[in-house]
Amino acid sequence: MANLQIELFPCREDNFGVLIHDPQTGVTASIDAPEEAPIVEALNRTGWELNHILITHHHYDHVEANSVLKAKYRADITGPASEADKIPGIDRTVRDGDSFHFGSFSVEVIETPGHTLGHVCYYIPDAAVLFAADTLFALGCGRVFEGTPQQMHHALQKLAALPGETEVYFGHEYTEANARFAVTIDPENAALVQRASEIQKMRAAGIATCPTTIEAERATNPFLRAADPAVRANLGMEDADDVAVFAEIRKRKDNF
């Protein structure tokens, strides 16, 4: 795979900050802008100069630092067209199926409505990496705030169809709680039980659980497994459609 450099660091209470850098052209982007100080510290640490901010959705904890970073670095801001009026400082809008250049890389835009109606993910095929923000988490998915369970299920299936080796960077360190919930939905899944144990050890040691992979999520994330017979049997929903099963899992997680 092409050499995309990625810097991951904590922001706010449980957000992840992510910088991406193309060493061939020297350009750098921040995936969302959750908090100024950690992003500036990461830029100083790496010696990278911020050129772009790629916004996934309008929630405050993903756009708070937009204006200050734009002023400080003269960075341009890209974000979803349908949320443009809610994204401070936005310069360029993107929609599902769009692609644009980031240095020597092509970035593909995947609309994933559900958490918000305009949420987008950024996929870089040549680096086998997806920036999923609050749509897909390790062993979880975002709360369905603005969309419908049907929209969220469809969005997640789009991401699950990406190549298995795709690394997934997500927006929050929710993985330990997600793991505790996941085993209540899919208790006979040996891969999940083992992964949940590994995650508990990682978090106890202060190790971030990001990134994950599409392959790992397909095997262990209950929100991608609504069609699985074992999940359906555990929920007593053998004859329900996939969206109904997904909606039940999401409802249980909301109340977990």
Backbone as CSV, one residue per row, in Angstrom:
resi,resn,N_x,N_y,N_z,CA_x,CA_y,CA_z,C_x,C_y,C_z
1,MET,0.839,-1.198,0.000,0.000,0.000,0.000,0.878,1.254,0.000
2,ALA,0.315,2.298,-0.552,1.045,3.563,-0.606,1.297,4.077,0.809
3,ASN,2.287,4.903,0.939,2.770,5.339,2.242,2.030,6.581,2.723
4,LEU,0.869,6.381,3.328,0.154,7.455,3.999,0.526,7.404,5.475
5,GLN,1.004,8.532,6.009,1.360,8.575,7.423,0.157,9.049,8.233
6,ILE,-0.087,8.373,9.355,-1.263,8.652,10.182,-0.824,8.854,11.628
7,GLU,-1.263,9.946,12.220,-0.963,10.269,13.619,-2.277,10.283,14.400
8,LEU,-2.396,9.390,15.370,-3.601,9.251,16.188,-3.305,9.754,17.594
9,PHE,-4.261,10.480,18.191,-4.039,11.033,19.528,-5.398,11.329,20.175
10,PRO,-5.442,11.363,21.512,-6.703,11.630,22.188,-7.067,13.112,22.172
11,CYS,-8.362,13.371,22.125,-8.916,14.731,22.243,-10.130,14.687,23.166
12,ARG,-10.426,15.829,23.776,-11.609,15.953,24.626,-11.619,14.809,25.655
13,GLU,-12.803,14.332,26.007,-12.873,13.265,27.008,-12.606,11.899,26.396
14,ASP,-13.166,11.660,25.184,-13.013,10.327,24.595,-12.936,10.353,23.068
15,ASN,-12.741,11.550,22.479,-12.576,11.631,21.025,-11.173,11.186,20.618
16,PHE,-11.064,10.734,19.378,-9.767,10.554,18.744,-9.518,11.709,17.784
17,GLY,-8.320,12.248,17.819,-7.853,13.152,16.784,-6.999,12.354,15.813
18,VAL,-7.065,12.724,14.530,-6.287,12.020,13.511,-5.729,13.031,12.522
19,LEU,-4.424,12.959,12.312,-3.786,13.693,11.225,-3.325,12.697,10.179
20,ILE,-3.477,13.055,8.899,-2.927,12.241,7.825,-1.959,13.099,7.022
21,HIS,-0.898,12.464,6.546,0.184,13.202,5.890,0.697,12.396,4.705
22,ASP,0.799,13.055,3.575,1.365,12.440,2.380,2.822,12.888,2.259
23,PRO,3.783,12.014,2.555,5.184,12.436,2.527,5.675,12.782,1.121
24,GLN,4.977,12.273,0.116,5.406,12.546,-1.256,5.196,14.008,-1.631
25,THR,4.081,14.585,-1.167,3.754,15.969,-1.515,3.847,16.920,-0.334
26,GLY,3.902,16.366,0.895,4.022,17.191,2.087,2.719,17.740,2.634
27,VAL,1.573,17.337,2.057,0.297,17.881,2.528,-0.205,17.107,3.742
28,THR,-0.941,17.825,4.582,-1.462,17.257,5.828,-2.917,17.651,5.993
29,ALA,-3.710,16.720,6.507,-5.113,17.001,6.819,-5.433,16.509,8.217
30,SER,-6.376,17.187,8.850,-6.952,16.720,10.101,-8.311,16.118,9.779
31,ILE,-8.571,14.918,10.288,-9.900,14.327,10.157,-10.746,14.876,11.298
32,ASP,-11.696,15.737,10.951,-12.476,16.495,11.930,-11.555,17.415,12.733
33,ALA,-12.162,18.198,13.599,-11.399,19.181,14.381,-11.986,19.251,15.791
34,PRO,-11.813,18.170,16.564,-12.483,18.095,17.862,-11.982,19.063,18.917
35,GLU,-10.670,19.405,18.875,-10.122,20.259,19.935,-8.802,20.843,19.467
36,GLU,-8.633,22.143,19.667,-7.461,22.836,19.123,-6.137,22.334,19.696
37,ALA,-5.987,22.345,21.016,-4.667,22.120,21.619,-4.036,20.778,21.235
38,PRO,-4.756,19.656,21.324,-4.121,18.393,20.947,-3.748,18.325,19.466
39,ILE,-4.526,18.979,18.610,-4.206,18.985,17.182,-2.946,19.804,16.933
40,VAL,-2.859,20.959,17.565,-1.658,21.797,17.430,-0.435,21.054,17.969
41,GLU,-0.597,20.378,19.114,0.513,19.612,19.691,0.970,18.511,18.738
42,ALA,0.009,17.838,18.094,0.360,16.764,17.157,1.076,17.323,15.934
43,LEU,0.641,18.485,15.463,1.317,19.126,14.338,2.739,19.519,14.713
44,ASN,2.902,20.066,15.893,4.245,20.448,16.349,5.146,19.225,16.530
45,ARG,4.557,18.166,17.049,5.313,16.941,17.301,5.816,16.303,16.001
46,THR,4.967,16.328,14.989,5.318,15.688,13.717,6.081,16.624,12.787
47,GLY,5.942,17.934,13.021,6.534,18.903,12.112,5.738,19.110,10.846
48,TRP,4.493,18.643,10.841,3.635,18.787,9.665,2.907,20.126,9.688
49,GLU,2.590,20.623,8.506,1.848,21.888,8.360,0.430,21.560,7.895
50,LEU,-0.556,22.035,8.633,-1.945,21.693,8.322,-2.432,22.427,7.079
51,ASN,-2.909,21.664,6.093,-3.445,22.232,4.849,-4.956,22.081,4.714
52,HIS,-5.478,20.965,5.243,-6.891,20.641,5.022,-7.526,20.113,6.311
53,ILE,-8.817,20.344,6.446,-9.615,19.741,7.511,-10.782,19.029,6.825
54,LEU,-10.899,17.735,7.064,-11.948,16.923,6.439,-12.991,16.590,7.497
55,ILE,-14.147,17.213,7.377,-15.209,17.083,8.381,-16.179,15.975,7.975
56,THR,-16.521,15.134,8.945,-17.438,14.032,8.680,-18.898,14.380,8.971
57,HIS,-19.122,15.210,9.993,-20.491,15.594,10.345,-20.444,16.795,11.279
58,HIS,-21.613,17.369,11.519,-21.678,18.705,12.125,-21.593,18.747,13.642
59,HIS,-21.587,17.624,14.326,-21.619,17.660,15.790,-20.442,18.457,16.356
60,TYR,-20.744,19.176,17.440,-19.802,20.146,18.001,-18.441,19.536,18.318
61,ASP,-18.444,18.297,18.828,-17.184,17.678,19.223,-16.359,17.206,18.020
62,HIS,-16.825,17.523,16.815,-16.057,17.221,15.600,-15.710,18.489,14.806
63,VAL,-16.279,19.615,15.184,-16.036,20.855,14.424,-15.585,22.015,15.306
64,GLU,-15.452,21.805,16.599,-15.206,22.912,17.527,-13.989,23.754,17.129
65,ALA,-12.921,23.085,16.652,-11.678,23.806,16.370,-11.571,24.292,14.927
66,ASN,-12.630,24.156,14.157,-12.581,24.559,12.741,-12.047,25.971,12.546
67,SER,-12.708,26.919,13.164,-12.415,28.330,12.884,-11.007,28.717,13.315
68,VAL,-10.595,28.258,14.497,-9.282,28.646,15.005,-8.168,27.987,14.193
69,LEU,-8.353,26.750,13.786,-7.328,26.076,12.975,-7.262,26.669,11.572
70,LYS,-8.417,27.043,11.043,-8.442,27.676,9.717,-7.690,29.001,9.753
71,ALA,-7.919,29.772,10.800,-7.235,31.066,10.921,-5.735,30.887,11.161
72,LYS,-5.376,29.909,11.968,-3.981,29.711,12.358,-3.131,29.179,11.208
73,TYR,-3.698,28.249,10.420,-2.908,27.563,9.393,-3.367,27.865,7.962
74,ARG,-4.432,28.655,7.836,-5.037,28.910,6.528,-5.446,27.607,5.847
75,ALA,-5.883,26.672,6.634,-6.340,25.380,6.120,-7.737,25.528,5.525
76,ASP,-8.004,24.772,4.453,-9.362,24.786,3.903,-10.162,23.622,4.486
77,ILE,-11.475,23.806,4.531,-12.357,22.867,5.213,-13.325,22.240,4.218
78,THR,-13.345,20.903,4.203,-14.247,20.115,3.367,-15.251,19.417,4.272
79,GLY,-16.503,19.345,3.831,-17.513,18.654,4.627,-18.734,18.308,3.813
80,PRO,-19.673,17.571,4.418,-20.856,17.109,3.691,-21.762,18.260,3.251
81,ALA,-22.189,18.202,2.001,-22.999,19.279,1.422,-24.298,19.502,2.196
82,SER,-24.923,18.425,2.635,-26.230,18.572,3.273,-26.136,19.134,4.690
83,GLU,-24.919,19.267,5.223,-24.743,19.858,6.548,-23.909,21.130,6.494
84,ALA,-23.717,21.669,5.301,-22.805,22.804,5.116,-23.165,23.992,5.998
85,ASP,-24.461,24.222,6.207,-24.882,25.379,6.996,-24.590,25.207,8.485
86,LYS,-24.190,24.009,8.898,-23.910,23.731,10.308,-22.422,23.544,10.583
87,ILE,-21.583,23.697,9.548,-20.147,23.425,9.682,-19.370,24.730,9.563
88,PRO,-18.787,25.213,10.660,-18.082,26.504,10.630,-16.939,26.513,9.627
89,GLY,-16.867,27.582,8.834,-15.728,27.816,7.962,-15.623,26.931,6.743
90,ILE,-16.671,26.206,6.399,-16.584,25.232,5.313,-16.294,25.922,3.978
91,ASP,-15.377,25.350,3.203,-14.975,25.885,1.899,-15.455,25.027,0.735
92,ARG,-15.522,23.719,0.958,-15.832,22.799,-0.134,-16.805,21.745,0.374
93,THR,-17.815,21.440,-0.409,-18.793,20.437,-0.012,-18.639,19.191,-0.870
94,VAL,-18.955,18.050,-0.265,-18.867,16.767,-0.957,-20.132,15.962,-0.711
95,ARG,-20.402,15.071,-1.662,-21.558,14.187,-1.585,-21.129,12.748,-1.853
96,ASP,-22.067,11.832,-1.656,-21.796,10.418,-1.878,-21.270,10.180,-3.290
97,GLY,-20.186,9.428,-3.390,-19.626,9.098,-4.688,-18.602,10.082,-5.204
98,ASP,-18.481,11.235,-4.544,-17.450,12.202,-4.950,-16.073,11.646,-4.622
99,SER,-15.081,12.147,-5.339,-13.694,11.857,-4.991,-12.878,13.125,-5.189
100,PHE,-11.801,13.230,-4.435,-10.933,14.401,-4.556,-9.517,13.982,-4.206
101,HIS,-8.566,14.821,-4.575,-7.166,14.496,-4.335,-6.704,15.032,-2.991
102,PHE,-5.993,14.194,-2.272,-5.242,14.615,-1.097,-3.790,14.267,-1.399
103,GLY,-3.017,15.256,-1.810,-1.660,14.986,-2.263,-1.679,14.009,-3.417
104,SER,-0.966,12.896,-3.275,-0.897,11.887,-4.328,-1.971,10.811,-4.186
105,PHE,-2.880,10.997,-3.222,-3.929,10.013,-2.964,-5.280,10.502,-3.476
106,SER,-6.139,9.551,-3.820,-7.531,9.852,-4.138,-8.390,9.471,-2.942
107,VAL,-9.238,10.398,-2.528,-10.135,10.174,-1.391,-11.552,10.004,-1.916
108,GLU,-12.214,8.930,-1.523,-13.589,8.672,-1.934,-14.539,9.014,-0.783
109,VAL,-15.662,9.630,-1.134,-16.653,10.053,-0.143,-17.790,9.032,-0.108
110,ILE,-18.079,8.531,1.078,-19.178,7.586,1.272,-20.175,8.207,2.235
111,GLU,-21.365,8.498,1.761,-22.402,9.044,2.650,-22.945,7.926,3.532
112,THR,-23.027,8.203,4.826,-23.509,7.206,5.788,-24.525,7.843,6.742
113,PRO,-25.690,8.236,6.230,-26.688,8.870,7.104,-27.182,7.902,8.176
114,GLY,-27.519,8.469,9.327,-27.992,7.674,10.451,-27.688,8.401,11.741
115,HIS,-26.413,8.505,12.071,-25.997,9.275,13.252,-26.398,10.735,13.065
116,THR,-26.029,11.307,11.935,-26.632,12.550,11.435,-27.084,12.266,10.007
117,LEU,-27.920,13.133,9.474,-28.470,12.863,8.144,-27.443,13.027,7.034
118,GLY,-26.399,13.822,7.288,-25.421,14.072,6.238,-24.054,13.475,6.481
119,HIS,-23.911,12.653,7.506,-22.609,12.101,7.873,-21.924,11.470,6.646
120,VAL,-20.638,11.773,6.474,-19.841,11.123,5.433,-18.621,10.461,6.057
121,CYS,-18.120,9.431,5.376,-16.851,8.803,5.717,-15.889,9.031,4.556
122,TYR,-14.617,9.049,4.860,-13.583,9.268,3.844,-12.759,7.987,3.694
123,TYR,-12.713,7.479,2.474,-12.047,6.210,2.178,-10.909,6.470,1.196
124,ILE,-9.708,5.988,1.557,-8.535,6.138,0.693,-8.101,4.752,0.255
125,PRO,-8.557,4.302,-0.918,-8.297,2.917,-1.338,-6.819,2.571,-1.429
126,ASP,-5.998,3.490,-1.949,-4.582,3.174,-2.150,-3.827,3.007,-0.840
127,ALA,-4.387,3.501,0.249,-3.789,3.311,1.572,-4.572,2.302,2.412
128,ALA,-5.667,1.781,1.839,-6.532,0.814,2.538,-6.953,1.337,3.904
129,VAL,-7.498,2.554,3.929,-7.887,3.163,5.193,-9.221,3.891,5.049
130,LEU,-10.034,3.784,6.091,-11.344,4.425,6.151,-11.414,5.265,7.412
131,PHE,-11.910,6.499,7.271,-12.137,7.367,8.419,-13.646,7.436,8.634
132,ALA,-14.117,6.673,9.634,-15.547,6.403,9.795,-16.218,7.271,10.848
133,ALA,-15.434,8.024,11.616,-15.975,8.951,12.615,-17.012,8.273,13.496
134,ASP,-18.277,8.737,13.465,-19.291,8.234,14.381,-20.315,7.327,13.699
135,THR,-19.958,6.769,12.540,-20.819,5.764,11.916,-20.450,4.379,12.408
136,LEU,-19.207,3.978,12.211,-18.745,2.647,12.612,-17.658,2.774,13.661
137,PHE,-17.882,2.132,14.812,-16.878,2.047,15.861,-16.352,0.614,15.952
138,ALA,-15.270,0.413,16.663,-14.864,-0.941,17.010,-15.953,-1.557,17.888
139,LEU,-16.547,-2.629,17.393,-17.614,-3.365,18.083,-18.869,-2.524,18.329
140,GLY,-19.047,-1.452,17.576,-20.232,-0.632,17.788,-20.576,0.199,16.575
141,CYS,-21.558,1.062,16.751,-21.912,2.056,15.743,-22.462,3.279,16.468
142,GLY,-22.609,4.364,15.747,-23.112,5.586,16.356,-24.579,5.498,16.720
143,ARG,-24.975,6.277,17.684,-26.403,6.384,17.987,-27.137,6.974,16.782
144,VAL,-28.361,6.540,16.596,-29.160,7.018,15.468,-29.918,8.259,15.935
145,PHE,-29.265,9.417,15.805,-29.844,10.667,16.293,-30.793,11.306,15.286
146,GLU,-30.381,11.371,14.035,-31.159,12.119,13.039,-31.796,11.220,11.986
147,GLY,-31.193,10.094,11.702,-31.698,9.212,10.660,-32.617,8.147,11.226
148,THR,-32.777,7.080,10.465,-33.621,5.951,10.856,-32.751,4.701,10.989
149,PRO,-33.228,3.686,11.710,-32.487,2.429,11.758,-32.212,1.855,10.363
150,GLN,-33.164,2.015,9.457,-32.957,1.517,8.090,-31.789,2.233,7.415
151,GLN,-31.716,3.552,7.581,-30.603,4.310,7.001,-29.267,3.886,7.609
152,MET,-29.244,3.730,8.925,-27.996,3.376,9.598,-27.553,1.977,9.207
153,HIS,-28.489,1.052,9.155,-28.155,-0.313,8.746,-27.569,-0.315,7.337
154,HIS,-28.196,0.416,6.435,-27.711,0.488,5.048,-26.313,1.112,5.006
155,ALA,-26.109,2.158,5.783,-24.799,2.821,5.822,-23.719,1.853,6.294
156,LEU,-24.022,1.104,7.339,-23.038,0.165,7.874,-22.745,-0.966,6.894
157,GLN,-23.759,-1.394,6.164,-23.534,-2.443,5.163,-22.646,-1.947,4.032
158,LYS,-22.755,-0.674,3.684,-21.851,-0.092,2.678,-20.401,-0.179,3.148
159,LEU,-20.177,0.150,4.419,-18.811,0.096,4.953,-18.333,-1.345,5.088
160,ALA,-19.224,-2.235,5.489,-18.849,-3.643,5.664,-18.448,-4.294,4.346
161,ALA,-18.881,-3.717,3.228,-18.557,-4.266,1.905,-17.166,-3.866,1.425
162,LEU,-16.489,-2.986,2.147,-15.132,-2.599,1.767,-14.176,-3.771,1.981
163,PRO,-13.005,-3.743,1.352,-12.053,-4.844,1.533,-11.727,-5.086,3.009
164,GLY,-11.608,-6.367,3.364,-11.426,-6.743,4.763,-10.194,-6.150,5.416
165,GLU,-9.139,-5.928,4.608,-7.895,-5.403,5.200,-7.958,-3.907,5.475
166,THR,-9.039,-3.245,5.091,-9.172,-1.807,5.299,-9.073,-1.468,6.791
167,GLU,-8.147,-0.580,7.134,-8.045,-0.105,8.512,-9.107,0.972,8.739
168,VAL,-9.783,0.901,9.874,-10.876,1.808,10.192,-10.490,2.671,11.388
169,TYR,-10.414,3.980,11.146,-10.210,4.951,12.225,-11.565,5.542,12.578
170,PHE,-11.906,5.492,13.860,-13.228,5.914,14.311,-13.101,7.063,15.302
171,GLY,-14.234,7.646,15.681,-14.223,8.934,16.351,-14.088,8.943,17.854
172,HIS,-14.370,7.802,18.515,-14.402,7.801,19.984,-13.860,6.494,20.543
173,GLU,-13.261,6.577,21.716,-12.790,5.407,22.442,-13.939,4.852,23.291
174,TYR,-14.829,4.131,22.600,-15.975,3.505,23.258,-15.812,1.988,23.316
175,THR,-14.665,1.467,22.929,-14.565,0.050,22.587,-14.783,-0.879,23.768
176,GLU,-14.297,-0.522,24.947,-14.463,-1.427,26.088,-15.941,-1.602,26.437
177,ALA,-16.686,-0.509,26.467,-18.125,-0.601,26.724,-18.838,-1.325,25.584
178,ASN,-18.410,-1.065,24.359,-19.002,-1.761,23.213,-18.790,-3.267,23.327
179,ALA,-17.612,-3.669,23.775,-17.310,-5.093,23.906,-18.198,-5.749,24.960
180,ARG,-18.379,-5.060,26.083,-19.238,-5.622,27.138,-20.649,-5.846,26.614
181,PHE,-21.124,-4.901,25.785,-22.464,-5.057,25.216,-22.493,-6.145,24.150
182,ALA,-21.489,-6.163,23.288,-21.494,-7.080,22.143,-21.645,-8.526,22.581
183,VAL,-20.995,-8.907,23.683,-21.072,-10.311,24.112,-22.459,-10.673,24.642
184,THR,-23.282,-9.682,24.972,-24.668,-9.993,25.352,-25.521,-10.307,24.131
185,ILE,-25.102,-9.846,22.963,-25.859,-10.059,21.728,-25.383,-11.310,20.993
186,ASP,-24.096,-11.607,21.098,-23.479,-12.688,20.315,-22.585,-13.526,21.232
187,PRO,-23.154,-14.121,22.302,-22.333,-14.731,23.357,-21.572,-15.981,22.936
188,GLU,-22.010,-16.648,21.879,-21.347,-17.879,21.441,-20.252,-17.621,20.416
189,ASN,-20.004,-16.362,20.094,-19.006,-16.000,19.092,-17.618,-16.018,19.746
190,ALA,-16.860,-17.069,19.479,-15.564,-17.248,20.140,-14.597,-16.120,19.801
191,ALA,-14.640,-15.674,18.545,-13.748,-14.573,18.134,-14.074,-13.301,18.913
192,LEU,-15.361,-13.058,19.154,-15.785,-11.883,19.909,-15.353,-11.989,21.374
193,VAL,-15.557,-13.145,21.968,-15.193,-13.334,23.381,-13.695,-13.107,23.567
194,GLN,-12.896,-13.645,22.647,-11.451,-13.451,22.734,-11.084,-11.988,22.539
195,ARG,-11.739,-11.344,21.572,-11.434,-9.941,21.313,-11.814,-9.067,22.500
196,ALA,-12.947,-9.353,23.116,-13.387,-8.574,24.276,-12.356,-8.663,25.406
197,SER,-11.784,-9.850,25.594,-10.758,-10.025,26.624,-9.505,-9.222,26.289
198,GLU,-9.106,-9.247,25.021,-7.926,-8.494,24.596,-8.146,-6.991,24.769
199,ILE,-9.353,-6.528,24.458,-9.664,-5.097,24.579,-9.593,-4.655,26.040
200,GLN,-10.102,-5.491,26.929,-10.060,-5.162,28.352,-8.610,-4.972,28.814
201,LYS,-7.727,-5.848,28.338,-6.306,-5.741,28.707,-5.675,-4.490,28.095
202,MET,-6.016,-4.195,26.846,-5.478,-3.002,26.190,-5.864,-1.736,26.939
203,ARG,-7.140,-1.629,27.306,-7.602,-0.419,27.982,-7.015,-0.310,29.387
204,ALA,-6.833,-1.442,30.053,-6.217,-1.424,31.379,-4.777,-0.926,31.300
205,ALA,-4.142,-1.164,30.145,-2.762,-0.715,29.939,-2.692,0.662,29.288
206,GLY,-3.862,1.267,29.062,-3.898,2.600,28.468,-3.621,2.624,26.977
207,ILE,-3.801,1.484,26.299,-3.546,1.387,24.861,-4.831,1.689,24.095
208,ALA,-4.750,2.551,23.078,-5.910,2.882,22.255,-6.343,1.683,21.429
209,THR,-7.641,1.545,21.236,-8.173,0.419,20.451,-8.370,0.778,18.983
210,CYS,-7.999,1.958,18.603,-8.109,2.431,17.231,-6.735,2.326,16.569
211,PRO,-6.646,1.827,15.319,-7.747,1.467,14.423,-8.178,0.018,14.588
212,THR,-9.284,-0.306,13.922,-9.730,-1.679,13.761,-9.646,-1.996,12.263
213,THR,-10.201,-3.131,11.853,-10.275,-3.448,10.425,-11.699,-3.862,10.063
214,ILE,-12.023,-3.738,8.809,-13.333,-4.181,8.337,-13.505,-5.674,8.596
215,GLU,-12.452,-6.451,8.371,-12.526,-7.896,8.603,-12.873,-8.208,10.055
216,ALA,-12.212,-7.533,10.993,-12.477,-7.771,12.411,-13.905,-7.386,12.778
217,GLU,-14.391,-6.296,12.210,-15.750,-5.853,12.529,-16.801,-6.794,11.939
218,ARG,-16.570,-7.263,10.735,-17.522,-8.215,10.143,-17.638,-9.474,10.997
219,ALA,-16.534,-9.869,11.625,-16.512,-11.107,12.400,-17.086,-10.949,13.804
220,THR,-17.035,-9.730,14.363,-17.319,-9.588,15.796,-18.278,-8.458,16.165
221,ASN,-18.554,-7.520,15.281,-19.388,-6.359,15.617,-20.860,-6.720,15.415
222,PRO,-21.657,-6.762,16.477,-23.057,-7.194,16.324,-23.873,-6.309,15.395
223,PHE,-23.485,-5.045,15.257,-24.239,-4.136,14.398,-24.046,-4.438,12.915
224,LEU,-23.025,-5.227,12.595,-22.822,-5.678,11.215,-23.325,-7.102,11.016
225,ARG,-23.912,-7.694,12.044,-24.216,-9.125,12.026,-25.696,-9.418,12.232
226,ALA,-26.543,-8.490,11.787,-27.990,-8.683,11.960,-28.505,-9.898,11.189
227,ALA,-27.814,-10.304,10.139,-28.244,-11.458,9.343,-27.739,-12.782,9.909
228,ASP,-26.881,-12.757,10.904,-26.274,-13.969,11.415,-27.285,-14.803,12.205
229,PRO,-27.416,-16.081,11.901,-28.414,-16.922,12.579,-28.234,-16.980,14.094
230,ALA,-26.982,-16.992,14.573,-26.754,-17.070,16.016,-27.231,-15.808,16.721
231,VAL,-26.978,-14.638,16.106,-27.450,-13.378,16.670,-28.968,-13.357,16.709
232,ARG,-29.586,-13.765,15.619,-31.054,-13.780,15.540,-31.655,-14.730,16.585
233,ALA,-31.031,-15.891,16.736,-31.548,-16.861,17.705,-31.432,-16.324,19.126
234,ASN,-30.322,-15.683,19.433,-30.129,-15.133,20.772,-31.160,-14.056,21.093
235,LEU,-31.591,-13.314,20.047,-32.585,-12.257,20.237,-34.019,-12.772,20.123
236,GLY,-34.177,-14.032,19.725,-35.520,-14.559,19.477,-36.178,-13.909,18.274
237,MET,-35.368,-13.576,17.263,-35.868,-12.862,16.081,-35.492,-13.608,14.795
238,GLU,-35.617,-14.925,14.828,-35.194,-15.743,13.692,-35.885,-15.365,12.389
239,ASP,-37.128,-14.922,12.469,-37.901,-14.653,11.255,-38.021,-13.167,10.920
240,ALA,-37.356,-12.304,11.691,-37.434,-10.857,11.436,-36.513,-10.474,10.286
241,ASP,-36.767,-9.298,9.701,-35.844,-8.830,8.658,-34.624,-8.186,9.306
242,ASP,-33.590,-7.992,8.482,-32.311,-7.520,9.020,-32.425,-6.157,9.691
243,VAL,-33.229,-5.266,9.132,-33.362,-3.926,9.707,-34.004,-4.001,11.091
244,ALA,-35.015,-4.854,11.241,-35.664,-5.004,12.544,-34.687,-5.553,13.581
245,VAL,-33.845,-6.509,13.163,-32.843,-7.057,14.077,-31.835,-5.969,14.454
246,PHE,-31.362,-5.231,13.454,-30.442,-4.135,13.737,-31.070,-3.128,14.704
247,ALA,-32.318,-2.753,14.462,-32.997,-1.766,15.310,-33.103,-2.257,16.745
248,GLU,-33.348,-3.547,16.925,-33.435,-4.113,18.272,-32.071,-4.069,18.966
249,ILE,-31.010,-4.378,18.223,-29.670,-4.311,18.809,-29.341,-2.879,19.217
250,ARG,-29.665,-1.931,18.342,-29.376,-0.519,18.645,-30.181,-0.052,19.858
251,LYS,-31.432,-0.473,19.960,-32.267,-0.095,21.104,-31.685,-0.655,22.398
252,ARG,-31.232,-1.880,22.342,-30.638,-2.486,23.543,-29.352,-1.774,23.947
253,LYS,-28.558,-1.397,22.957,-27.332,-0.673,23.282,-27.641,0.691,23.898
254,ASP,-28.654,1.373,23.376,-29.042,2.676,23.926,-29.396,2.577,25.404
255,ASN,-29.918,1.429,25.810,-30.366,1.234,27.188,-29.408,0.392,28.014
256,PHE,-28.233,0.106,27.486,-27.294,-0.803,28.146,-26.611,-0.120,29.324
